[in-house]
């Protein structure tokens, strides 16, 4: 059997030619889902992992992160370190196709929440993933 499910999907996807490929539910001008390649596919995957509350997926209750638990914690170095550790845990568990170079957390002043900026390195190409976690998102899950 040739590799895992992701590798088989990539091999059989039309036009992938061995590149990383993913689909996002944004309709393109051709009327199809938008195809993402390489680093963009990884960033989409990482964003989905980080914003999905752990325990919310029936088919895989461990999938996601617990970043939402830090919404009402003090905006201090301890919380910042816990957020960093949770990001590393979630990403290394579910998608280790790229390397995390740096994680920076900025807490909001006017509401509960924070922004996370992650410097990502994939095959020598570096880019930035920004994820926002705030109390408005938490209300959407109630």
NORURJO-V459443 format. One record per residue. N is the residue number from 1. SS is DSSP state (hx for helix, st for strand, lp for the rest). BURIAL is # if it has 9 or more other ideal C-beta (glycine too) atoms within 8 Angstrom, else .. Layout:
n;ss;burial
N;SS;BURIAL
N;SS;BURIAL
//
This chain:
n;ss;burial
1;lp;.
2;lp;.
3;lp;.
4;lp;.
5;hx;.
6;hx;.
7;hx;#
8;hx;#
9;hx;#
10;hx;#
11;hx;#
12;hx;.
13;lp;.
14;lp;.
15;lp;.
16;lp;#
17;lp;.
18;lp;.
19;lp;.
20;lp;#
21;st;#
22;st;#
23;st;.
24;st;.
25;st;.
26;st;.
27;st;.
28;lp;#
29;lp;.
30;lp;.
31;lp;.
32;lp;.
33;st;#
34;st;#
35;st;#
36;st;#
37;st;.
38;hx;#
39;hx;#
40;hx;#
41;hx;#
42;hx;#
43;hx;#
44;hx;#
45;hx;#
46;hx;#
47;hx;#
48;hx;.
49;hx;#
50;hx;#
51;hx;#
52;lp;#
53;st;#
54;lp;#
55;lp;.
56;lp;.
57;lp;#
58;lp;.
59;lp;.
60;lp;.
61;lp;.
62;lp;.
63;lp;#
64;lp;#
65;st;#
66;lp;#
67;hx;#
68;hx;#
69;hx;.
70;hx;#
71;lp;#
72;lp;.
73;lp;.
74;lp;.
75;lp;.
76;lp;.
77;hx;.
78;hx;.
79;hx;#
80;hx;#
81;hx;.
82;hx;#
83;hx;#
84;hx;#
85;hx;.
86;hx;#
87;hx;#
88;hx;#
89;hx;#
90;hx;#
91;hx;#
92;hx;.
93;hx;.
94;hx;.
95;lp;#
96;lp;.
97;lp;.
98;lp;#
99;st;.
100;st;#
101;st;.
102;st;.
103;st;#
104;st;.
105;st;#
106;st;.
107;st;.
108;lp;#
109;lp;.
110;lp;.
111;lp;.
112;lp;.
113;st;#
114;st;#
115;st;#
116;st;#
117;st;#
118;st;#
119;st;#
120;st;#
121;st;#
122;st;#
123;lp;.
124;lp;.
125;st;.
126;st;.
127;st;#
128;st;.
129;st;#
130;st;.
131;st;#
132;st;#
133;st;#
134;st;#
135;hx;#
136;hx;.
137;hx;#
138;hx;#
139;hx;.
140;lp;.
141;lp;.
142;lp;.
//
